Amino acid sequence: MFLAAEALLLRGGDDVTVGDQRGGTVVVVRGDPKDVHRLASMAYPLAVFRRRRLPLRSWGCCKGQRARQCPAARTHGRHSATFRVRDRRISMFRVVSRSVLRRLVVLSAMVALPVAAFAQEATITGTISDSTGGILPGVSITAVHEASGNTFEAVTNERGTFRMAVRAGVYQINARLPGFGAVMRRELEILVGQQATVNLQMSPAALQESVTVTEEAPLISTTTSSIGGNVDPRQTQELPVNGRDWLSLSTLAPGMRANATDLGPTTGERNGNREFQLNMDGQEVSVAQGGNRGQPRFSRDAIAEFQFLASRFDATQGRSTGLQVNAITRSGSNVASGSFSGYFRDDAFNAKDFIAGKVLPYSNQQMSATYGGPILRDRLHFFANYEFEREPGTLTFNTPYPKFNVALTGTKRTNMSGLRLDYQLSSRTRVMVRGNDFTYHNPYELQSTQVGSHPAAVENFKRRSDEIFASMTHVVSNRMVNEVKAGFNSHLYQSSNYTYRPDHPQAANGIVYGHPRITFRGFAVGGNVRTPQNNSANVYQLRDDLTISFDKGGRHDMKLGAEDLYAINAAFSCRYCMGNIDAQNGPVPANIEALLPVWNDVSTWNLAALSPITRRYNFGNGNFRNAMPEYNYAGWMQDDWAITSKLTLNLGLRYDAALNVWANHYGLEPIVQADRPNDLNNFQPRLGFAYTLTPSTVIRGGYGRYYGDLITGLAGQMAGITRSAVVEVQNDGRPDFALNPFNGPWPTQAQLEARFCSTARTATCVRRDTGQDFLAPPAEFTRMPYSHQASLGMQRQLSPTVGIEADYVFVGGRDERTTQGTQLNNINLSYDPVTGVNYPFTDISKRPFQDFGALAMNVMGGRSNSHSLQTAFTKRLSHRWQASGTYTLSWLYDSSAPAVSGTHVVPFPVAPDLGGEYSLGTTDQRNRGTFNGIWEVGRGLQLSGLYFYGSGQRFGNSYGGDLRQCGQGCDRLRPDGTIVPRNSFIGGSIHRVDLRLQQRIRVNGKVSLAGILEAYNLFNHENYGTYEVRESNAAYGLPIPSTSLVYQPRMMQLGFRATF
């Protein structure tokens, strides 16, 4: 909890002072010491608490007044409380509005409720009839969750139908009505997100006393039209997964486009447009901080199963233009049980690295433990887990310069833990409370944007996430169910450089690591221009879902709900404090290796020798800290209307409002004004249908609009631009310019601002710059990205255990964030209306803002269109084996950003590489197929495996130099005047076979031991995920080393699992 100091403001008018001192943060609060102590103890149990008497004048009392004569002193008392907190992150948060604090109090109250419950993970519906087909109202339906003993009850209405919100799992269903024989349906498996239809027939008691049915749940859905699939509990636990990241199994779901899931269940953040949402037990846990820093991790042994919705999810879910992943964690049962397992990989079992041509040093050890069981049988259960991973490994480089191709060996460490409690207070009220923690440290992290760079780009990277979640489900009546959810999740990441620099511009503030970033033609001494950095996001969630069932012109299952997410995003980002050299005024020096002899010691670099090819230098100084609130509100109405027994309409309307996602209160005159409006016109109609053509065939389809979210880093960049000073210094011809751009000491923020050309236009003035940070868009571009999604397809159940499906799916992205070049754009350009080409950026008189340098801006004017045929088949477990497979034929088109001059779109056509070009997009891949299966051979032996095929993705390629003299963002013009075709580089095909062999041995009645052998990329196919795509680089077209486990040579893993 990083906001405890602000929570103390709830006393109403009392004063809070936060100050940093050695050893931690000191918070001084004036107010009633009892109240202050109580609140402080809740938020900071380890805080050191003191109190002291304050003079009356400190409360604003007049001179000579006694305590009883001063209203403030009478109300609050004459004391202050001081407590010391050793977490310095509190100092990032200085001011919070009272409305925010009220949310925190409500959230705290919700978490503290004695009834906080598990979610409506699935639904069972059905119709009860007699032997003649007549409907039977008043039938008592009882569903018993076999693992936990939890019971769920319903009564059929006048139409003979019932509906129950239940947990995922295996059920026994009982139907009873006086005068009729009881009917029992056993071993009914319900998956997360599934709406299972269970129709039962009852006979008079005189003819039959009871009937037991063992028919399984249908493989087709007759009431929903969403596109996606489930990864069931057996697949989640028993399929081979290199690295044991359960989210990797999402690549097996129909509609999945990505080849790897290192950055999330899609291909990452396409230009900052977040295309997915990750939900755990109904809690949104997606990281929106940006920077391709990945998602929170949960132990594979803590995940029960998950649902992957590729498109057209209903109105109860949002904030994603693409897909949703809905996972549920494991819970305890009536049988106390646990597991202890270990998994080991080593380079002794690895094949040669495809690029290095030798086996690289590598080892990995993972240990996992779980335990769960009953506290009160059939009522209260718990489940706990812990997992540790240690991975010594080697990061290699494949640049055209051998001396830069060093091997960096370090040890990654990961810790994951969790605890879940489930409590059924009654058949109508149920409870779930869950907490999780995840930490990760990689000593040599290379961001995806830095592949192919000099080794100085690596970072020492740490990441952490924590989640607390509670939910209450209450069955109000046979027709109404209400569910309340409250949660908190926190994400933190830190990064720093290894390049020692004793004369770093921020050395006085303790920063002595960080090299100047250098951009050559086709090569870079790269790195994040904001490192060192320390970013955090703390999200508070409150949500209510009300489901009402009624009959009018058919059966209606209506879901009404609302949600409030409040986030505080705080950051320390040392924007350009290390400097940035634009050395594109000529080719890369032939002696580049001699100029930079020691990769991680800047004091050995001969930077002055780069002066002849240096065009300009960027440098920043100022206040590198910021903290911004973000507010997300949503409301929805979803009606699943069964007009007839064959036709169901899925009608929905959702509204989302995201406030301050562009740092709307910050401005940079005269370019972007402060207090810009929010985009509030985000209504999303959704329409779908499911038509039962035959008892085994369903036709489905529909349309919907889906608004997405933006990564919070974009707002942070806007705030950072206004709170610090980044300038562009043109090369003045001095032989040491690249080493000493200011011809003297590094200037402070005040000194830089005094030299702004906007302050005083002189011969030595400097121009303010944004570099690789992006300005927020002006009002006309302040729009949230959204997509149109449409589909038409069918499902067919071929047998009780086999089903197939095929759908045409269209996704049209609109108002997407885009750039002109592969990564950047520059709005401080003017264009020749005759040629459609920009005037050289060096011609300052042609710049729209002559007092500024290069200006990157978020332009929400992009569009994309995806067309795909998605097919899948499922053979569920029977006769000791199960299997499933998918095939997708797809096309993805998108456009680059329109050319913008100043803050307006250029009104005439420009050269194709300067904006607005529409073509096949990055990550486009024509064919993609998967297959997986599990076979229980017998005598405890199990064989499982999967196959993945991708025909090859497109990459954004370029020439790798700014020959148009745009300043930044124009990188496709070749020296011969031709233009590199957009996204024309296609990577190689991917074939991967993973295999798992497991032998179980029962030691006694309760204890068993399993030995596990897994092989990944069994046939050692050369799979690559990244390539050098700059034509001016000598290694153009060659693969680049990737840390993703998806693209590794053959690896093997040995493991064991003991269950008890």
N, C-alpha and C positions, 0 to 999 in steps of 0.2 A: 504494500500500500504506500504509494508515493505521495498521497494527497492528505495525509493526516493533519498537517498544519492548516490547510484550508478548511478542513472539517470543523476545526475549533471555532471558526467564524459563526457557526450556527447559534452561538449564544446571543447573536443579534446586536451588532454595534460594538462589540468588544474589539480590541485592537490586537493584531498579530504581527510580530516582527520575526523575520527569518534571517539568520546570519550564519555565514560559514566561519568556523574556527578550527584550529588544529584539533584533529581527532573526531571531527564530525560537524553536524549542523546544530545550532542552538536556536530553539524556538521560544520566544517570550510572549506570553499571552496575559492580557489584563482581563480579569473576570473572577467569577466565583471559583476558588481553588478546588472545591469538591467536584464541580462540573468539569473543570479543565483536567483534573487528574483522572477522572473517569474516562473522558474521551481520549486523552493521551495514552492511557494504559491499554485501551482497546486497539488503538492503531499501532502503538509502539510498545509492546510488552517489555522490551529490554531498556527502555529509556530511563535515564536518571532524572528524578523529579525533585524540584525544590520550590519553595514558596517564600515570598517576602512581602512586607507591608509597603504600600506605595503612598507617596504624599498625595493629599487631596487634589493638588493642582494638576497632577498627571491625568485626572479625570475631567479636567476642564472646569473645576469648581472655582468660584470667585475667591479672591483673597479675603480671609477672615471668616469664610463660611465654615460651619461645623459639618460633620459627616451627615447628620440627620437633615441638614438644610440643603444638601446637594443631591439632586435627583439621581444623577449618574452613580454617585458613590453609594446611595441607598439601594439602588437597583442591583448593582454588580458587586458590591463589596469593595474593600480597599486593598485587595491583594493582587499580586501577579503570580503566575506560575512559570517556571523555567524548566525545560527538559532538554536533554542533549540526545541527539540521534546520530549514530555513526554512519548512516547511509547518506552520503553527500548528494545523492540525486534529488533530495527534497528541495535543494536550492534552485532547481530549474523552474519550480512552480511558485510564482509569487502572488498572483492574483487570480481568484476564481469567483465567478458571480454567485449570488445567493441561489439562483435557480438551479445551478449545477449542484450546489450543496444539498438542496432539497432532494435531487435525484439520488445522491449518495445515501442520504438517510433512508429513503424509500427502499433502495437496493439492499442496504444493511438489514432493514427490517424484514425484507423478503427472505434473505439468506438465513436469518435467525428464526424463521417460522418453524414450529415443530412438525409441520406437514409440508415438506418440500419433496416432490415426487418424480418418478420416471415418466418419460414422455410418451405420447401416443405414437409408438414406434410403428404400428401396423393397424390394420382394421379387418375385422371379420364381419361380413354381411351375408344375408341369405334369406331364403323363403322356406317356410315349413308348410307342407301340404299333407292331405290324407291320401289314401290309396286310390281315390277317384280323381285326384288332381285339385280338389277343393282346398282353399287356403284355411289355415288354422290360426286364428288370433289367440292370444293369451298363453302361448306356449312358453314355459320357463326354459331359458337357455343358460347353461353354465359352461364356461371354458376354464379348464384347469391347466396352468402352465406347469408342465411335468417336472422341470428342473427345480423350480422354487416352491411349487405348491400354491402360488398365487391364484386366486379365483376371480373370474370376471363374469358378470351376470347381465342378462337382458331378458325382455319379454317381447314376443312378437305383437305387432300392432294389428289393427283391423284388416290390413292387407296381408297379414301373415308374414311380414318381413321383420328383421331385426338387424341391429348394427352395434358392434362393440369395438371400442378403442382398446387395443391390447399391446402387450410387449411382443417383440420378435421371439420366436422359439417354437418348440414342439408342444402341441395341445391335445387334450382329450375334451371333446365337445359332447355334452349331454343335453338332450331335449326331453322334457316331461310335460304331460298334460293329462289331467284326470280322465279316465275312460280310454286312454290310448297307451299302447306299449311304449316303454322308454326306448329312445334311440341314442346310441353312443357312437361317436366317430373318433377313432384313435389315430395317433401318430400323424397328426396334421401339422406340417412344418410351415410356419409363417415367417417370411423374410422381412427385413426392415423396409418400410415404405410400401409394402404390398397391401393391396385391397383384395383379400381373398373372399371368394364367393362360396359359401357352403350351403347347399340346398339339401334338406332332409325330408324324408317321407315317413309318416307315422301311420300305423295300422291300429284298429280297435284292439283293446286289451284282450277281448274274448278270442281274437284270432291269433295274437302274437304278444307274448309278455314283454320281450325286449329284443332289440336288434343291435348288433355291433357292426359298424362299417369301418373299413381300413383304407378307403379310397383317399388318395393324396390330393392336395390342393391343385387346382388347375394351373397350367403353365401359361395361360393366356389371361389377359385382363379385359373383362367385359364392361368396365365402368370408367376407365381412364384412357387418356390418349397421349400421355407424356412418352418421350423417347428415351430409353436407357436400359439399364440392366442391373442385376444384383451379383455381387461376389459373396457366395454363401459361406457359412462357418467352416466347412471342410476346405474350400478353396483358400480361405484366409489363412488357415493353419497348416495345410498340407502341401501346397504347391511350392516348388523351389523359387526362392527370391534371393538374388545376390544382394547382400547387405541387410536382408530381413526388414526392408521398409515396406509395410503393407500397402502403402499408397501406390507402389509400383504395379500392383495387381490391377489398378484402374486401366492399364493399357489393354486389358483383356475385355473390357466392356464395349458393347456396340456403340458406335458414334465417337469413340475416343480418337483424337487426331495425332497426339504427341507420340514420339518414339521413346521418350524418356521422361521421368517425372521428378527429376532432381529439384526443379524449381516450382513444383506444384502439379496438379492434375491436368495441365495443358502444356503448351509450348512455352510457358512463362508469361510475362507481361508484355503483350505486343505494343511497344511504344508507350508503355505506361497505362494501357487500357486493361484493367483487370477483368479477365474473361471467366473467372470461376469463383465459387464460394465453397469453403470447406466447413462443414457443420459436424460437431461431435455431440451426440445425444441431444441434438437440437440447439446447441450453442454454436454461434458463429465464431470460429477461431482463425479465420484466414488472416494472414499477415498482409497489411496494406502499406507497409513502410516503403516498398519499392527497392530498387537496386538489385533485383533478382537474388535476394538473400535467402530465399527458400521459405518453407512453411514449418510450423511447429511439428515436432516429432512425438509420436506415441508408440510405445512398445507394441510390436506385433502381437505379443502374448496378451495384451490388454484389449485388443480389438476383437469383437465378436463377429461382425460382418459389416458390409456397407453397400449402399446403393449409389449408382452412378447415373445421373440424369443428364443426357447429352444435349437435350433441347426441349423446349415447350413444357417446362415444369409449371405447376399451377400457381395461382396468385398468392398462395401462402409463402412462397419463396421469391427472393429478389436479390438486388444488388449484384447481379451478374448478367453480362450480355451473352454468356456462353452456356455454362453448365454448372451443376451442383453435385457435390459429393456429400452424402448423408451417411455417417458412420455411427455405430453404437459400440459402447465399451462392454466388456464382459462383466457379469455380475455373479454373486455367490448363489449357491443352490442349497437344497436341504441336506446334501451330503458334503461334509467337510473334505476338501481336496486341495491339492496343490501340485506344483511342478518345479523342477529345477533342471535347467538345461544349459548346455555350453556348445558353442559353435566356433570352429577354428579354421582359418585360411592361412596359407604360407606359400612363399615363392617357390618352395621345393615342388609344389604341385602345379605351378603356373607355366603356361607356354611363354615363348619369347614375345616381348612387346613388339607390336607391328611397326612402330616408328623407330625405336631405339635399336631394334634388331638383337636384343638380348633380354634375358629375364631380369626384371627390375626388382630391387629389394622390396619385399612386401610381407606383412603379416597382419592378421586381424584376429582378435579374440572378443567374443560376445558371451556374456553370462546373463541369464535371465531367471527370475524366481517369481512364482505366483502362489497365492494362497487365498482361499475363500471358503465360505460356509455359512451355516445358520447361526444367528444369535438367538432368535425366536423362530422355531420351526414354522414353516408356511407363512411367516410374517416378516421377519427382519433378517437380512442377509448382508454379508460384506464380501468385498473382493479387493485384494491388494496386489501390487506388482512392482518389481524393480528390475531394471536392465542396465547393464554397463557394457560399453564398447571401447576397445582400445585398438588403434590401427597405426602402427608404424608404417610409413610409406615413403615413396619417392616421387617428387614432382620434377618432370623433365621439360626441356624447352627445345624447340625445333626452328630456330631462326636461321637466316642465311649466314650468320656470323658465328663460327664455331666457338669462339671464346665466351660467347654469351649463353651457350647451351649447357648451362650448369645443371647438376642434379641436386635438388634440395630434399633432404631427408628429415622428417619430423613425425610426430605421433599425434594423431587425432584422438580426441576423447569425447565420449558421449554418455550422458546419464539420463535415464528416464524412469519416472516413478509415478504411481497413482494409487488412489484409494476411492472406492465407491461403496455407498450404503444404499440399500433398497428396503423400503418399509411399506408394507400394506396394512394400513390402519383398519380398513374394512374392504368389503368387495366394491365399495364406491370411492374410496379415497386411498391413493397410493403415493409413495414418496421415493425420490432419488436425490442424493447429494454426492457430488464427485469433485475431486481435486487432482490436478496433475502438475508435474514439474519436469522441465527439460533443459539440459545444459549441453553446450557443444563448444569445443575448442579445436580449431585447425591452425597450427602454427604457420602453414604455408598455403594460404587461400588465394586463388586466382579467379577473379570475377570473369564471367563469360564475355564481358566487353573488352577484356584485356588479353584474350588469347592471341598468340603470335607476337606478344610484346617482349621487351627486355625483361630479365628476371627481377629488376627493381620493382616491377608492378605487384609482386606478391605482398600479401598483408598477413599480419598476425590477427586472426579473426576469432571473436567470441560471440556466442549467441545464447539467449536464454528465453524461455517462455513459461508462464505459469497460468493455470486456469482454475477457477473455482466456479462451480455451477450447481444450481438447485432448481428443481421443477416439481410442481404439484399438479396432479391430475385428479379431478373430482367429477364423478358421475352425478349430475344434479338430478336427472330423471332418466326414464327410458329413452327420452328424445333429446337430451341435452348433456353435453360433456364440456367442462371448462378446464383449461390447462394454463398455469402461470409458470413462467420461467424467469430466473434472474441469474446473472453471471458476471464474472469479472475475468478478464484475461490481460496479461501483460507480456509484452515482447520487447526485448532489449538486444541490441547488437553493438559491438565495439570493434574497431579496427585501427591498426597502426602499421607503420612501415619499418623495414629493416635497414634502410639506407642511412648510415651514420653521417651526420652533417653538423659538426660542432659550431659552425657559423650560421645555423638556421635562422631565418628572420624572426622566429618566435623563441629563440634560445633563452631570452630573458624570462619567458613564461614556462620554461622547463621542457620545451620541445626541441630535441636535438636529432630527431630522426625524420627523414622525409626529403626526397630529392626533387629538384625541379623537373616537371613533366616536359618532355621534348617530343615534338611532332615533326618527323621527317617525311619525305615523300615515300610512302609505302612501308614505313617502319615507325615505331614509337618506343620511347622510353616512358612507358605509360604508368598508370596508377590512378586511383580515384583522386580527383582534384579537391576532395573534401576531407581526405585523411590527414591526420587522425580525426576520428569521429566517434561519437557515443550517442546513439539514438534510441529512444524508447517510445512505446505506444501503450497506453493503458486504456482499456475499453470496458465500459460498464453497460450491461444489457438488461433490459426489462421488456418482457413480452407476454401477451395474453392471447390465447386461442379459444374461441367458443364455437362448438359444433352443435348445430340444431338440426334435427330431422323432423320433417313434416310431410304430409300428403296434400297435394293440390295439383291436379292435372298430372299425377304421377308422384313418385317419391323424390323428395329433395333432401340432400345432405349438404347443409349450408355451413360454411366456415367463415366466421367473422373474427378479425384480429387486428392488433396494433402492436407496434414495437418502437422502442426508444433506445438508441445506441448513443452514448456519449463517450468521446475519446479525447484524451489529452496526448498530443504528440510533441515530445520534447527532444531537442537535439543539441549537440555540440559538433559543429562541422567547420573545420579549419579551411574555409574556402580560399583556395589559391594562395594560402599563406606560404607555401613552398615555392611558388612561382611556376610559370608555364612559358616555354620557349617555342615559338613558331619558327621552325627552321626549314621552311619549304621553298626557299628562294633558290634552290639548286638541288642536285642529287645528294644522296647520302654520301658523306665523305668516305673515300676509299679506306682511310685509316681509322674508321670509327672504333674499331676494337682497341686501338692504341690510345684514342682520346678518352675512352672510358675503361681503364684497365681493371679496376676492382669493382665488381657489380654493385656491392653494397657499401662502398666508401666514397662519398661524394667529394671528399677532400683530395682524392686522387684524380678526379675528372678534370680534363682540360676544356672547360666550358668556353673560355675566351676564343678558342680556335673555331667555334661554331658561329662567331659573329658575322663572317661574310655571307652566310646563307640564312641568317636570322632576319625575319621580317618585323617581328614585334615581340614584346614580352608582356605577359599578364601577371599581375600581382595583387594580392588582397590583404587587408588588415582591418581590424575592427572588432565588433561584438559578434562572436561566433556562436553564441547561445540563443536559442529561441524556444518558446513553448506555446503551442496553439491548441485551442479547443476545436473540436469538430462535432457537429450535431447531426444525427441521422434519425429521421422519423419515417414511419411507414404505417399504412393501413390497408386492409384488403377485405374483399368479399369473394368467396368462391362457392359456387353452387353446382354440385354434381346432381343433375336432374335426370332421373330415370323416367323418361316419358312413357316408355313401354318396357316390356321384359327384354326387348331386343335393342332399344336405342337409349343411350345415355348422352346427354349434353354436358360438357364441362364449361361452365360460364364463370368468368372471373374478371375482377377489376382490382388493380393495385395502384397505390400511390406511394411514391418515395420522394423525400425531400432531404437533400444533403446540404448543410449550411457550413460555410466557411472552408469548403474544400479547396478553394483557390486563394486562401489567405486574403479574403475580400477586403479586410480593413487596411491592408497595406497597399501603397501606391508608389509609383516612381514617375513623377511629373517630368516632362509633359507627355510621357508615353502611355502610362497606365494610371488612371485616376484611382484614388482610394475609395472605400465604401461602395464597391461595385455590387450590383444586385446578384442574388442567388438564382439559380435556375429552378423554378418552382412549378413548371408546367409538365410534370412527369407522371401523367396518367397512363396506365398500361392496361388496355383491354386484352382479354385472353378468351379465346373460343376454341373448343375442341369437341369431338364427338367420338363415340365408340358404338359401332353397330354390329350386333351379333348376326352374321349372315347365316351361319349354321351353328349347331352346338359346339363345333370345334374350330370355327373360323370367325375372326373379328376384323372388321374394316375400321381403321382409325385415322384421324387427321385433325387439322386445325391451324390456327394462326394466333400469334400473340406478339405484343411489344414488350421489350425487356430493357430496363435501364440498368446500367452498370455502376461501378464505383471507380474512383481514381486512387492511385497510390498516393499516400500522404506526403511522400518526398517532394511532390510538385509544389504543394503549398509551402513546405519548408524551404524550398529553393527561393520562392518569391519573398518570404520573410527574410531569408538570409541576405538577399540582394539589397534590401532596403536597410538592414541593420549593420552592414559592413560596407567597405569600399573596395571594389575590384576595379583596377584601371588597366588600360592598354597604353603601353609606351612604345612608340615607333622607334625603329633602329636609327640612331643619330649618326652612324658611321664610325663610332669609336671602335678600335680593335678589341676592346674588352667588353663591349656592350652586353653580350650574352652572359657574362659573369657579373657585371656591375651596371645594370640597366639605369639606375638612378644617379650614377657617377658620385656615389657617396653612401651614407648609411641608409638602411631600409626605413622608409617613412612610416609614421604612425597614421592612424585613421584620420586624425585631425589635420595632419600635414597633407595627406592625400586630398581630403575634401577642400582644403585651401587652394590646391592646385587644379581643381576641376576646371575644365574649359567652360562649364556652365556657370562657374563662379566668376572667373575672370579669363577672358580670351586673350592669352599671351602666347609668345613664341614657345614658352616652356610648359604650357599647361598640359594636363593629362586628361584623357577621355575615359569616362566611366564605361565599364564593360560588364557583360554577364558571363562570358566564357561558356562553359558547359552547363551552367545553370540556366533555367528557363523562366522568363517573365510569365506571370499569369496573363491570360488573354484579356483584351478589353471587353466591354459589356457585350458587344455584338457576337463575340466568340465564346462567351461564358455559358457553355452548354454541357450538359452531362451526356456521355456517350450512351447510345442505345442500339438495339438491334430489332429487326423484324425477323420473326421465326415462323416458318410454315412447314407442314409435313403432311404426307399422305401415304398410308401403307396398310399392311395387314399382319395379323398374327394367326398362326394355325397350329393346333395341337394334333400331331400325327398319331400319337398313342398316349397312354397314361403317363409315359416318362419322356416323351420326345416332343419338342415344339420348335417351330421356326418362325422367323419374322423378317420382313423387308419393308423399308420405308425410304421414300424420297424426302430429303430434308434440305430446306433453304434457310440460310442465315444471312441477313443483310445488315452489316454494321453501318451505323451512321453517326456523324459528329464525333468521329474517332480522333484521338490525338495522333498526329503524324508529323514527320519532318521532311525537308527537301532532300537532304543527303541520307547516308546510311545511319547517322546518329544526330545531326544538328541541322539548324537552319539559321538564317540571318535576316532579320526584317529591316536592318539599317542599310538597305540597298535601294537604288533606283534602277529602272529598266528602260532601255531604248525601245520605243514603240515600233520602230521600223524593223529592227533585227530580233526583238524579243529577248535580247541578252542584257545582262546587268552591266552597268557602268562599273569600272574597277573600284573596288573598295578603297583603294589608296587615294582615289579622288574624293577628298573630304567634302568638296563643294557639292557633290552629287548625293551625299548622304541625307536621308530625310531628317535625321537628328544629328546635326554636325558636331554637337558637343559630346557625342557618345561614340564608343567603339562598336564592336560586333555585339549584336543583341539577338539572343535566341528567345523565341516566344512559343508558348504552347498554343497551337492553332487547332481548334476543334473542328476541322473541316474535312477530315478524311472519311473514306467510305470503303467498305469491303463487301464482297458477295461470295458466299460459299454454296456450292451445289454438291450434294452427295447422295449416293445410293448406299444405304446402310443395311446390311443383312447379318443375321445371326441364327444359330441353332443351339438348342440346349437339350442334353440328355441327362436327366437327373439320376441320382444314385439309385440303382437297382441292379440285381444280379452282381453286386460287389464292384460296380464301376460306374463312373459318371464322366461326362465330357461336355465341352461347349466350344464354340468357335465363332469368329466374326470375319466379315470381309467388307471393306469400304472402298468404293470408287468415288473419287472426289476431285473438285477443282476449287481453288481459292484465288480470288482476284482482289486486289486492293489498289489504292491510289496513294501517291505521295502528297505531301502538303501543297496546297495552292501557293503560288508565289505571292508573298505579302511584302508591300513596300510601306514602311511606317506601320500603321495599324489597319491598312486597307488592302484587300485583295487586288492584285494588279488587274486592270480591266481589259487587257488585251492578251493574246496568246504569247507565251514565252517558250524558250527552248525546252525540249522534253525533260532534260535533266534539272531544270530550274523550278519545277513544281507542277503538280496537277496531273502527272502521268498515271494512267490506269493500266495495270498489267497483272500477270500472275504474281502472287505475293510470296513473301518469305514464308517458309514452312509448308507451302503447297506441296502435296505429295499425291501422285495419282492413285496408287494402289497400296492397300494396307490390309494385312490379314493376320489373324491369331488363331491358335488352337491350344486347348489345355485339357488334361484328363487325369483322373485318379483311379487306380485299380487296386482293390484289396485282393491280392493274389491268394492269400490263405496262410494259415499257420503264423499269423502276425506279420507277414511280409506285405509291404505296400510299395507300389511303383507309381510315381506321378511325374508329370512333365508339362512343358509348354513350348510352343514354337511361335516365333514372331517374325513377320516379314514386312518390310517397308521398301517401296520401289525407289526411294531417294527423295530427300527434301530439297527445296530451293533455298538459296542463300542470297542475301543482299550483297552484291559484288560492286566494285568500283575501280577506278584507276589508282586511287590512293594519293592524289595530290590536288591542290587547289589551283588548277590552271586557269580557271575563270576569274580568279582574284575576287572571290566572294567574301573573303575573310574567314568563313567557315561554312560547312554544309554543302559545298559544291565539289564533288569528288569523282564525277563520272566522265569528264572531258579528257580525251587522250591528247598527247602532243600532236598527233596528225590531224586533229580537228574532229575526229569521229567520237561518238558517245558510246560508252559501255552500256549495252542493253540492260535494262533494269531487271534485277533478280534473275539473271540468266544462268547463274551457276547452279548446277544440280549435283548434289552429293551422290555417292555410291549407294547401292542397295544394301539393305540390312537383312541378314539371316541370322537368327539366333535360336539355338535349341538348348534348353535347360532341363536337366533330369535330376530326379530325387529318388533315392532308394532308402526305405526305412524298414528295419526289423524290430518288432516288439517282442519282448520276452516278459512273461508274467512271473514275478518273483513270488508273490503270494496273492491272497485275495484282494488286497488293496494297493499293492505296490507293483509297478511294472517299469521296465527299463527298455529304452529304444536306442538303437544305434542308427545314425543317419549319415548317408553319403550323398553329396550334391555336386553336380558338374554344371558349370555355366559356360555358354558358348561351346558346347560339347565338340562341335566340328571345327572350332577355331577359325571361323569365318572373319575376314578383315572388315570390321564394322567401324565406321568413323562418324563422329557427331559434329566436328568443327573442321574448317579448312581455312587456309590462307586465301582470302578473296580479294586482295588488292593487287591489281595487275602490275604495278610498279615494283612489287616485292619479288625478289628472285625466287622465292618459294611459292609463287602463285600456283594455286590449284592443288598443292600438297596438303595432306591432312595435318592437323595440329594435335598434339597430345591433349587428351580429355581426361578429367578426373572422374567422369561419370562411369559407374560400374556397367552401364549398358554397353559401352563401347570397348570393353577390355578383351584381351585374348582369353583363351580358355583358362578358367580358374576352377579349383575344386575346394570343397569344404567338408570337413569331418565334424560330426556333432553327436551329442547324446541328449536324451530327455528322460528324466526320471519323474514319474507321476505317482502320487500317493494320496 
